[in-house]
């Protein structure tokens, strides 16, 4: 549902529906994208690094990273372009995390799962140690 919001770039009031910025800033973003894409599309510039693209186009690194994360610039076509890992900032070419951060998180999850399994097994052992038996004394039992 559309809602009123202030543009994060210029502060103007706009109806936030399909875009996250106002109409004026959206046109500016599109112009920046066209500038960057026309630069890296040229054969001579396909191997340009992110710093070379920033220097030649005047578009900020953050904006170029935004284009990459949105999938508007495909890194498979531009071998020297990278963007930072969301966790440590190391340059990467795919995903949100570098392999080191991803491995660290996965091992932490595995460790947590092992600890949970151990505590669950321990609770079952403790519970089975104190099994309660009930007698039928004083109750009428009907056999068939």
N, C-alpha and C positions, 0 to 999 in steps of 0.2 A: 504494500500500500504506500503510495507517495506521501512524503512528509516534508515539512519545511526544515531546511538546515542551512548552516553557514558554510560557504565554500572553504575547504581547508587551505586553499592556495591564496585567495584574495579576500576572504571574509564576507563576500556578498551573499545575500539571502537568495536561495533558489529552492525549487521543488526537487527533492532527491527521489528519483525513481529509477531510471536506467543508468545514470552516471553518478559518480561520487564527487564531481566538481560542477561548477556552474557552466553555462553555455560558453561564456567568453574564455574561461580557462580550458574547457574541453577543446575549443578551436586551437588554442595555444599548444596544448599537448599534442594534438594531431599534427600541427606544423612542426613541432620538435621531432615527432616520429618520422615524418616525411624527410626531414633534414638528415636524421641519423640513417634511415634506411637507404636513402639515395646515395649517401656517402659510402656505406659498407657494401652496397650492391655493385659498385664499380669494381672491375677486375683487379685494379691496382690496390684497392683498399680492403679486399676480402680477408687479408691476413693481419689487419690492423688490430692492435691491442685495445683494451678499453680506454687506457690513457690517451692513446692516439686519436680515438674517436671523439673523446671529450674535448681534446685540444683543437681538433679540426672543425667540429660542429658547434661547440659552445654549449652543448646540452649537458646537464649535470649527470654525474655517475648514477645517482639515485634514480633519475628518470629513465636512464638506459636500463638499469637493473629492473625497473618496473616493467618496461617493454619486454624484457627477457622472461620475467616471471609470469607475465600475462600470456606468453606464448606468441607474441607478435614478432619477435626476432628468434629464429631457430638457430641454435648454436651449432647444429650439425653442418650448416653451410658456412660458418665463420669460425675456423679452428682456433683462433687466438683470443676470442672473447670469453670471458668468465664472469662470474658474479660471486659474492661472498656467502659462505655457509651461515645459516641463521644462528648457529650456536657460537662458533669460534671465529668466524670471519675469514677463514681460509678460502682461497679461490677454488670454485667448483664449476662444473659444466652441466650437472643435472641434479634434480631433486632439490631438497631444502637443506640437507645436512651433508657434510663431508663423510668419507668412509670411517674416519677415526671417531667422530662424534656419534655416528650411527651405531658403530660397534660398541662404544661405551654405553649407550642407552640400551641396546639389546642385551648386553651382559648384565646390566642392572636389573632389567626385567626378568631375565632368567634366574638371577640370584634371588630376587623377590619371590618368584614362583617356587623355587626350591625351599626357601624358608617357610612359605605358606604350607607346602606339602608336608614338611617335617612337623610343623606345629599341628596340622590336621591329624597326622598319623599318631602323634603323641597324645592328642586328646582322645582318640579312639581307643588307644591302649589303656589310658587311665580309666575311661568309662567301662571298658570290658573287665577291668580288674575288680570292680565292685558290682558284679551282677547281683541283682536282687531276685530271690525266688519267692513265690507266693504259694501258700498251701491251700488245699481245697477243704480244709477242716471247717466244719460248720456249714458247708454249702451242700445243697442237694445236687447230686450228679445224676443225670438221667442217661442211662445207657440205652440206646436205641429205642 
